[in-house]
């Protein structure tokens, strides 16, 4: 698989946070809306545009897809000296999250970048095909959990 991200193969950006190193549980319980996240400078960051889908991947012992949303604007250099991407992203309630174990068991997702390079920097990405599979899991989790407000049910703008 070609690992170069292009507008044609981009399904969604993947932004990661380690739930073992930072108390993401409490942070997102208090405020499930994520308005920005740090990204590393590089060609991928420069491809980020408003309306592109974003998946939040929690790493560590609670790994999996915790939320979905979209890029709200192009990345910017913050006062802290780090690059940030503005987001319109909602972290799903715990029952609507998709654990890594479910995704890893799906052969269609065997080549996910977050599986191959778990220590890779933000942003990572999903291909169009991978994002469709992940969305099916999000929809299924939302239906099982009864979460009517699931971010998986929110339509996302395409590129």
ABEGO torsion letter per residue (X at the ends): XBABBBAAABABBBBBBBAAABBAAAAAAABABBABBBBBBEAAAAABBBGBBBBBBBBEAABEBABBBBBABBBBBBAAGBBBBBBBBBBBBAAABBBAAAAAABAAAAABAAAABAABBOBBBBBAAAAAAAAAAAAAAAAAAGBAABAAABBBBBX
